[in-house]
Amino acid sequence: MSNKATNKKVITHAPMEQFATLNGELSVAGKTISEIAAIAGQTPFYLYSKAIIDENIKRLRQQFPQVSLHYAIKANPMPQLVSYVANQMDGLDVASGKELKIALASSIKAKDISFAGPGKSEQELAMAIASGISINIESLTELERIQEIASNVNKTAAIAIRINPDFELKSSGMKMGGGSQQFGIDVEQLDPVFELLQDDALSLKGLHIFTGSQNLNPDAIIAAHDNIFALVKRLREKYHFQIDHLNIGGGLGIPYFPGDKHLELSPIADNLNRLFKDYAQLVNSCEIILELGRYIVGNAGLYICQVTDKKISRDKTYLVCNGGLHHHLAASGNFGQVIRKNYPVAIANKMDALEKELVNLVGPLCTPLDILASKMKLAKAEIGDLVAIYQSGAYGFSASPRDFLSHPEPLELLL
């Protein structure tokens, strides 16, 4: 990001964050947060930075030049953002019919769009078949439904088998492969799948092996990649199939909390290069896909809300805001955290303030769960000040219960 503006410097509340300040305020695209709030016409709002998204994609391209990059829309399905990201991607992954419509409106060709998820409706399967995208099957029952729908409309459905492997991704924030899972087909249950794939209404295009997300341990990701390639080799020897693509998932994490370190990509890239040589026969005839969401957009987003009240209760200071868990469930600690931790937070219009105070940042909801920051030292704030929650570009707006207690919704901006 450019650093030419007067009184402008980079603030790094976590290793991957690259937001600047301008005249003592957080800024994006050369505008202060107060100016952006005026453009939005309200608080709260989500704000996504094109420049940081560009940096993330550039970093991935530099490290993984031989890999196709796909964006997982579920991380952030804002249509304008998806269109912007799609112009720099090789493909998209969707997880619902609504996301499919967003993907089809982008610059990505239908053959480079995949559809994952364990509970696709018959209507969604029909949409996928009609549009010509690749369907990642999650069960034999789903494959049977696809076969019936495709036969009825005289179409050939493009199929990728999502495999639940016989190994797990260690150190993953959220495991989605190995052991017993609702995701994918257990590797030992593939015989009837390959039998049904002989039907002319079905065309096997690829494999999808995604073991988990939000991983900050390169050694764990390397081990997963080693196991994935070995598994594919074993399956090809058993079932004698050819595929156009192998989706090895993503799982690349970003730092959220104190002590988190940014993920080192170089050792992962070096190991993939080794695997490409060791499995040259597979790689030379097959596109290798990294499917990423959070890593592309997570650190590019801010959630901005406003202090509406300040109160002291038995020696504890509370900043009451007009935004809370209904807008940003993850920051409240109610989206998968076992022990609640604070996201990086700042008083966005007082970035240069020297005076600090220990506060609890809470939302407007009538529940003690509505906490955005607990016992956090921030610039001394007053009513009307703006609060920024970093690392909010993924699983924020769309992953939150925005109708809970019927408060107004936030806006989304892409600058």
Secondary structure as a PSIPRED ss2 file (coil, helix, strand):
# PSIPRED VFORMAT (PSIPRED V4.0)

   1 M C   1.000  0.000  0.000
   2 S C   1.000  0.000  0.000
   3 N C   1.000  0.000  0.000
   4 K C   1.000  0.000  0.000
   5 A C   1.000  0.000  0.000
   6 T C   1.000  0.000  0.000
   7 N C   1.000  0.000  0.000
   8 K C   1.000  0.000  0.000
   9 K C   1.000  0.000  0.000
  10 V E   0.000  0.000  1.000
  11 I E   0.000  0.000  1.000
  12 T C   1.000  0.000  0.000
  13 H C   1.000  0.000  0.000
  14 A C   1.000  0.000  0.000
  15 P C   1.000  0.000  0.000
  16 M C   1.000  0.000  0.000
  17 E C   1.000  0.000  0.000
  18 Q C   1.000  0.000  0.000
  19 F E   0.000  0.000  1.000
  20 A E   0.000  0.000  1.000
  21 T E   0.000  0.000  1.000
  22 L E   0.000  0.000  1.000
  23 N C   1.000  0.000  0.000
  24 G C   1.000  0.000  0.000
  25 E E   0.000  0.000  1.000
  26 L E   0.000  0.000  1.000
  27 S E   0.000  0.000  1.000
  28 V E   0.000  0.000  1.000
  29 A C   1.000  0.000  0.000
  30 G C   1.000  0.000  0.000
  31 K E   0.000  0.000  1.000
  32 T E   0.000  0.000  1.000
  33 I H   0.000  1.000  0.000
  34 S H   0.000  1.000  0.000
  35 E H   0.000  1.000  0.000
  36 I H   0.000  1.000  0.000
  37 A H   0.000  1.000  0.000
  38 A H   0.000  1.000  0.000
  39 I H   0.000  1.000  0.000
  40 A H   0.000  1.000  0.000
  41 G C   1.000  0.000  0.000
  42 Q C   1.000  0.000  0.000
  43 T C   1.000  0.000  0.000
  44 P C   1.000  0.000  0.000
  45 F E   0.000  0.000  1.000
  46 Y E   0.000  0.000  1.000
  47 L E   0.000  0.000  1.000
  48 Y E   0.000  0.000  1.000
  49 S C   1.000  0.000  0.000
  50 K H   0.000  1.000  0.000
  51 A H   0.000  1.000  0.000
  52 I H   0.000  1.000  0.000
  53 I H   0.000  1.000  0.000
  54 D H   0.000  1.000  0.000
  55 E H   0.000  1.000  0.000
  56 N H   0.000  1.000  0.000
  57 I H   0.000  1.000  0.000
  58 K H   0.000  1.000  0.000
  59 R H   0.000  1.000  0.000
  60 L H   0.000  1.000  0.000
  61 R H   0.000  1.000  0.000
  62 Q H   0.000  1.000  0.000
  63 Q H   0.000  1.000  0.000
  64 F C   1.000  0.000  0.000
  65 P C   1.000  0.000  0.000
  66 Q C   1.000  0.000  0.000
  67 V C   1.000  0.000  0.000
  68 S E   0.000  0.000  1.000
  69 L E   0.000  0.000  1.000
  70 H E   0.000  0.000  1.000
  71 Y E   0.000  0.000  1.000
  72 A E   0.000  0.000  1.000
  73 I H   0.000  1.000  0.000
  74 K H   0.000  1.000  0.000
  75 A H   0.000  1.000  0.000
  76 N C   1.000  0.000  0.000
  77 P C   1.000  0.000  0.000
  78 M C   1.000  0.000  0.000
  79 P H   0.000  1.000  0.000
  80 Q H   0.000  1.000  0.000
  81 L H   0.000  1.000  0.000
  82 V H   0.000  1.000  0.000
  83 S H   0.000  1.000  0.000
  84 Y H   0.000  1.000  0.000
  85 V H   0.000  1.000  0.000
  86 A H   0.000  1.000  0.000
  87 N C   1.000  0.000  0.000
  88 Q C   1.000  0.000  0.000
  89 M C   1.000  0.000  0.000
  90 D C   1.000  0.000  0.000
  91 G E   0.000  0.000  1.000
  92 L E   0.000  0.000  1.000
  93 D E   0.000  0.000  1.000
  94 V E   0.000  0.000  1.000
  95 A C   1.000  0.000  0.000
  96 S C   1.000  0.000  0.000
  97 G H   0.000  1.000  0.000
  98 K H   0.000  1.000  0.000
  99 E H   0.000  1.000  0.000
 100 L H   0.000  1.000  0.000
 101 K H   0.000  1.000  0.000
 102 I H   0.000  1.000  0.000
 103 A H   0.000  1.000  0.000
 104 L H   0.000  1.000  0.000
 105 A C   1.000  0.000  0.000
 106 S C   1.000  0.000  0.000
 107 S C   1.000  0.000  0.000
 108 I C   1.000  0.000  0.000
 109 K C   1.000  0.000  0.000
 110 A H   0.000  1.000  0.000
 111 K H   0.000  1.000  0.000
 112 D H   0.000  1.000  0.000
 113 I E   0.000  0.000  1.000
 114 S E   0.000  0.000  1.000
 115 F E   0.000  0.000  1.000
 116 A C   1.000  0.000  0.000
 117 G C   1.000  0.000  0.000
 118 P C   1.000  0.000  0.000
 119 G C   1.000  0.000  0.000
 120 K C   1.000  0.000  0.000
 121 S C   1.000  0.000  0.000
 122 E H   0.000  1.000  0.000
 123 Q H   0.000  1.000  0.000
 124 E H   0.000  1.000  0.000
 125 L H   0.000  1.000  0.000
 126 A H   0.000  1.000  0.000
 127 M H   0.000  1.000  0.000
 128 A H   0.000  1.000  0.000
 129 I H   0.000  1.000  0.000
 130 A H   0.000  1.000  0.000
 131 S H   0.000  1.000  0.000
 132 G C   1.000  0.000  0.000
 133 I C   1.000  0.000  0.000
 134 S E   0.000  0.000  1.000
 135 I E   0.000  0.000  1.000
 136 N E   0.000  0.000  1.000
 137 I E   0.000  0.000  1.000
 138 E C   1.000  0.000  0.000
 139 S C   1.000  0.000  0.000
 140 L H   0.000  1.000  0.000
 141 T H   0.000  1.000  0.000
 142 E H   0.000  1.000  0.000
 143 L H   0.000  1.000  0.000
 144 E H   0.000  1.000  0.000
 145 R H   0.000  1.000  0.000
 146 I H   0.000  1.000  0.000
 147 Q H   0.000  1.000  0.000
 148 E H   0.000  1.000  0.000
 149 I H   0.000  1.000  0.000
 150 A H   0.000  1.000  0.000
 151 S H   0.000  1.000  0.000
 152 N H   0.000  1.000  0.000
 153 V C   1.000  0.000  0.000
 154 N C   1.000  0.000  0.000
 155 K C   1.000  0.000  0.000
 156 T C   1.000  0.000  0.000
 157 A E   0.000  0.000  1.000
 158 A E   0.000  0.000  1.000
 159 I E   0.000  0.000  1.000
 160 A E   0.000  0.000  1.000
 161 I E   0.000  0.000  1.000
 162 R E   0.000  0.000  1.000
 163 I E   0.000  0.000  1.000
 164 N E   0.000  0.000  1.000
 165 P C   1.000  0.000  0.000
 166 D C   1.000  0.000  0.000
 167 F C   1.000  0.000  0.000
 168 E C   1.000  0.000  0.000
 169 L C   1.000  0.000  0.000
 170 K C   1.000  0.000  0.000
 171 S C   1.000  0.000  0.000
 172 S E   0.000  0.000  1.000
 173 G E   0.000  0.000  1.000
 174 M E   0.000  0.000  1.000
 175 K E   0.000  0.000  1.000
 176 M C   1.000  0.000  0.000
 177 G C   1.000  0.000  0.000
 178 G C   1.000  0.000  0.000
 179 G C   1.000  0.000  0.000
 180 S C   1.000  0.000  0.000
 181 Q C   1.000  0.000  0.000
 182 Q C   1.000  0.000  0.000
 183 F C   1.000  0.000  0.000
 184 G C   1.000  0.000  0.000
 185 I E   0.000  0.000  1.000
 186 D E   0.000  0.000  1.000
 187 V H   0.000  1.000  0.000
 188 E H   0.000  1.000  0.000
 189 Q H   0.000  1.000  0.000
 190 L C   1.000  0.000  0.000
 191 D H   0.000  1.000  0.000
 192 P H   0.000  1.000  0.000
 193 V H   0.000  1.000  0.000
 194 F H   0.000  1.000  0.000
 195 E H   0.000  1.000  0.000
 196 L H   0.000  1.000  0.000
 197 L C   1.000  0.000  0.000
 198 Q C   1.000  0.000  0.000
 199 D C   1.000  0.000  0.000
 200 D C   1.000  0.000  0.000
 201 A C   1.000  0.000  0.000
 202 L E   0.000  0.000  1.000
 203 S E   0.000  0.000  1.000
 204 L E   0.000  0.000  1.000
 205 K E   0.000  0.000  1.000
 206 G E   0.000  0.000  1.000
 207 L E   0.000  0.000  1.000
 208 H E   0.000  0.000  1.000
 209 I C   1.000  0.000  0.000
 210 F C   1.000  0.000  0.000
 211 T C   1.000  0.000  0.000
 212 G E   0.000  0.000  1.000
 213 S E   0.000  0.000  1.000
 214 Q E   0.000  0.000  1.000
 215 N E   0.000  0.000  1.000
 216 L C   1.000  0.000  0.000
 217 N C   1.000  0.000  0.000
 218 P H   0.000  1.000  0.000
 219 D H   0.000  1.000  0.000
 220 A H   0.000  1.000  0.000
 221 I H   0.000  1.000  0.000
 222 I H   0.000  1.000  0.000
 223 A H   0.000  1.000  0.000
 224 A H   0.000  1.000  0.000
 225 H H   0.000  1.000  0.000
 226 D H   0.000  1.000  0.000
 227 N H   0.000  1.000  0.000
 228 I H   0.000  1.000  0.000
 229 F H   0.000  1.000  0.000
 230 A H   0.000  1.000  0.000
 231 L H   0.000  1.000  0.000
 232 V H   0.000  1.000  0.000
 233 K H   0.000  1.000  0.000
 234 R H   0.000  1.000  0.000
 235 L H   0.000  1.000  0.000
 236 R H   0.000  1.000  0.000
 237 E H   0.000  1.000  0.000
 238 K H   0.000  1.000  0.000
 239 Y H   0.000  1.000  0.000
 240 H C   1.000  0.000  0.000
 241 F C   1.000  0.000  0.000
 242 Q C   1.000  0.000  0.000
 243 I C   1.000  0.000  0.000
 244 D C   1.000  0.000  0.000
 245 H E   0.000  0.000  1.000
 246 L E   0.000  0.000  1.000
 247 N E   0.000  0.000  1.000
 248 I C   1.000  0.000  0.000
 249 G C   1.000  0.000  0.000
 250 G C   1.000  0.000  0.000
 251 G C   1.000  0.000  0.000
 252 L E   0.000  0.000  1.000
 253 G C   1.000  0.000  0.000
 254 I C   1.000  0.000  0.000
 255 P C   1.000  0.000  0.000
 256 Y C   1.000  0.000  0.000
 257 F C   1.000  0.000  0.000
 258 P C   1.000  0.000  0.000
 259 G C   1.000  0.000  0.000
 260 D C   1.000  0.000  0.000
 261 K C   1.000  0.000  0.000
 262 H C   1.000  0.000  0.000
 263 L C   1.000  0.000  0.000
 264 E C   1.000  0.000  0.000
 265 L C   1.000  0.000  0.000
 266 S H   0.000  1.000  0.000
 267 P H   0.000  1.000  0.000
 268 I H   0.000  1.000  0.000
 269 A H   0.000  1.000  0.000
 270 D H   0.000  1.000  0.000
 271 N H   0.000  1.000  0.000
 272 L H   0.000  1.000  0.000
 273 N H   0.000  1.000  0.000
 274 R H   0.000  1.000  0.000
 275 L H   0.000  1.000  0.000
 276 F H   0.000  1.000  0.000
 277 K H   0.000  1.000  0.000
 278 D H   0.000  1.000  0.000
 279 Y C   1.000  0.000  0.000
 280 A H   0.000  1.000  0.000
 281 Q H   0.000  1.000  0.000
 282 L H   0.000  1.000  0.000
 283 V H   0.000  1.000  0.000
 284 N H   0.000  1.000  0.000
 285 S C   1.000  0.000  0.000
 286 C C   1.000  0.000  0.000
 287 E E   0.000  0.000  1.000
 288 I E   0.000  0.000  1.000
 289 I E   0.000  0.000  1.000
 290 L E   0.000  0.000  1.000
 291 E E   0.000  0.000  1.000
 292 L E   0.000  0.000  1.000
 293 G C   1.000  0.000  0.000
 294 R H   0.000  1.000  0.000
 295 Y H   0.000  1.000  0.000
 296 I H   0.000  1.000  0.000
 297 V H   0.000  1.000  0.000
 298 G H   0.000  1.000  0.000
 299 N H   0.000  1.000  0.000
 300 A H   0.000  1.000  0.000
 301 G E   0.000  0.000  1.000
 302 L E   0.000  0.000  1.000
 303 Y E   0.000  0.000  1.000
 304 I E   0.000  0.000  1.000
 305 C E   0.000  0.000  1.000
 306 Q E   0.000  0.000  1.000
 307 V E   0.000  0.000  1.000
 308 T E   0.000  0.000  1.000
 309 D E   0.000  0.000  1.000
 310 K E   0.000  0.000  1.000
 311 K E   0.000  0.000  1.000
 312 I E   0.000  0.000  1.000
 313 S E   0.000  0.000  1.000
 314 R C   1.000  0.000  0.000
 315 D C   1.000  0.000  0.000
 316 K E   0.000  0.000  1.000
 317 T E   0.000  0.000  1.000
 318 Y E   0.000  0.000  1.000
 319 L E   0.000  0.000  1.000
 320 V E   0.000  0.000  1.000
 321 C E   0.000  0.000  1.000
 322 N C   1.000  0.000  0.000
 323 G C   1.000  0.000  0.000
 324 G C   1.000  0.000  0.000
 325 L C   1.000  0.000  0.000
 326 H C   1.000  0.000  0.000
 327 H C   1.000  0.000  0.000
 328 H C   1.000  0.000  0.000
 329 L C   1.000  0.000  0.000
 330 A C   1.000  0.000  0.000
 331 A C   1.000  0.000  0.000
 332 S C   1.000  0.000  0.000
 333 G C   1.000  0.000  0.000
 334 N C   1.000  0.000  0.000
 335 F C   1.000  0.000  0.000
 336 G C   1.000  0.000  0.000
 337 Q C   1.000  0.000  0.000
 338 V C   1.000  0.000  0.000
 339 I C   1.000  0.000  0.000
 340 R C   1.000  0.000  0.000
 341 K C   1.000  0.000  0.000
 342 N C   1.000  0.000  0.000
 343 Y C   1.000  0.000  0.000
 344 P C   1.000  0.000  0.000
 345 V E   0.000  0.000  1.000
 346 A E   0.000  0.000  1.000
 347 I E   0.000  0.000  1.000
 348 A C   1.000  0.000  0.000
 349 N C   1.000  0.000  0.000
 350 K C   1.000  0.000  0.000
 351 M C   1.000  0.000  0.000
 352 D C   1.000  0.000  0.000
 353 A C   1.000  0.000  0.000
 354 L C   1.000  0.000  0.000
 355 E C   1.000  0.000  0.000
 356 K E   0.000  0.000  1.000
 357 E E   0.000  0.000  1.000
 358 L E   0.000  0.000  1.000
 359 V E   0.000  0.000  1.000
 360 N E   0.000  0.000  1.000
 361 L E   0.000  0.000  1.000
 362 V E   0.000  0.000  1.000
 363 G C   1.000  0.000  0.000
 364 P C   1.000  0.000  0.000
 365 L C   1.000  0.000  0.000
 366 C C   1.000  0.000  0.000
 367 T C   1.000  0.000  0.000
 368 P C   1.000  0.000  0.000
 369 L C   1.000  0.000  0.000
 370 D C   1.000  0.000  0.000
 371 I E   0.000  0.000  1.000
 372 L E   0.000  0.000  1.000
 373 A E   0.000  0.000  1.000
 374 S E   0.000  0.000  1.000
 375 K E   0.000  0.000  1.000
 376 M E   0.000  0.000  1.000
 377 K E   0.000  0.000  1.000
 378 L E   0.000  0.000  1.000
 379 A E   0.000  0.000  1.000
 380 K C   1.000  0.000  0.000
 381 A C   1.000  0.000  0.000
 382 E C   1.000  0.000  0.000
 383 I C   1.000  0.000  0.000
 384 G C   1.000  0.000  0.000
 385 D C   1.000  0.000  0.000
 386 L E   0.000  0.000  1.000
 387 V E   0.000  0.000  1.000
 388 A E   0.000  0.000  1.000
 389 I E   0.000  0.000  1.000
 390 Y C   1.000  0.000  0.000
 391 Q C   1.000  0.000  0.000
 392 S C   1.000  0.000  0.000
 393 G C   1.000  0.000  0.000
 394 A C   1.000  0.000  0.000
 395 Y C   1.000  0.000  0.000
 396 G C   1.000  0.000  0.000
 397 F C   1.000  0.000  0.000
 398 S C   1.000  0.000  0.000
 399 A C   1.000  0.000  0.000
 400 S C   1.000  0.000  0.000
 401 P C   1.000  0.000  0.000
 402 R C   1.000  0.000  0.000
 403 D C   1.000  0.000  0.000
 404 F H   0.000  1.000  0.000
 405 L H   0.000  1.000  0.000
 406 S H   0.000  1.000  0.000
 407 H C   1.000  0.000  0.000
 408 P C   1.000  0.000  0.000
 409 E C   1.000  0.000  0.000
 410 P C   1.000  0.000  0.000
 411 L E   0.000  0.000  1.000
 412 E E   0.000  0.000  1.000
 413 L E   0.000  0.000  1.000
 414 L E   0.000  0.000  1.000
 415 L C   1.000  0.000  0.000
